């Protein structure tokens, strides 16, 4: 099922979404729909005239993707943070490029000239916040003029590009935001004010991040042939129950040099190969652990770990808690 989801500030958001589900929106700012065990919940907020925020929460037991179509201009920009129990996939498209990122925690800034197609993991819980704004609004808030643009050069370079995209994976996401903050206290009368402050802080943190990483501030472009090669390698070798072959072998299978393979892989999936594969394994481990159907040793063995101790060490490094403690905490709820 495909849902078209415009991110340009609009008072018709919920009505347009509800129509695609064959129902009527009960509120101009909120939408909640269920289908068996599946659900989708959207909450729209308009702050300034040119700023909108869309909070989304969903778990759909059939294939579902949300499509943001190009507006044909780069005047509007959207900063999104997505967190899901299993990997979600962003396809970012324009007339010159096609880019894909597949990860559980993602941060993407993109222009309204891009078409963005997000495929959600089936039967897994996902949350997202999408902050959309007009470029001139941000210039005004930052006091950016033709005179002082040089101070913001990396950021200005992106905002003035024809079809800008800036991607960051879990590392920046974890440093910047916990989505729980934006989804808590939904009934509080101060919620909109608190959400506005948090969203503006996210924009400010992002701008600061861009400034700190000017050397990485480039549009990620990958040609169709290289993209196909990388996606084929990921599909063939990145399985959670097997060890990952060495990178030299993977690069040779992709007909690339080692340096090109590593660069292209990170462009497509947002993380280096080994980190991406480890995240896949540990997220599966976490989900299996919380289902309480397997012992810790069984999970470790199923995921290709030679010992429970190695699994315990990797798990604790990622989640800051051992599998045993996470399991006990889950069983006590």
Buried (B, 14 or more C-beta within 10 A) or exposed (E): EEBEBBBBBBEEBBBBBBEEBEEEBEEBBBBBBEEEEBBBBBBBBBBBEBBBBBBBBBBBEEEBBBBBBBBEEBBBBBBBBBBBBBBBBBBBBBEEBBBBBBBBBBBBBBBBBBBBBBBBBEEBBBBBBBBBBBBEBBBEBBEBEEEEBEEBEBBBBBBEBEBBBBBBBBEBBEEBBEBEEBBEEEEEEEBBEBBBEBBBEBBEBBBEBBBEEEEEBEBBEBEEEBBEBBBEBBEEBBBBEEEBBEBEEBBBBBEBEBEEBBBBBBBBBBBBBEBBBBBBBBBBBBEBBBEEEBEBEEBBBBBBBEEBEEBBEBBBEBBEEBBEEBBEEEEEE
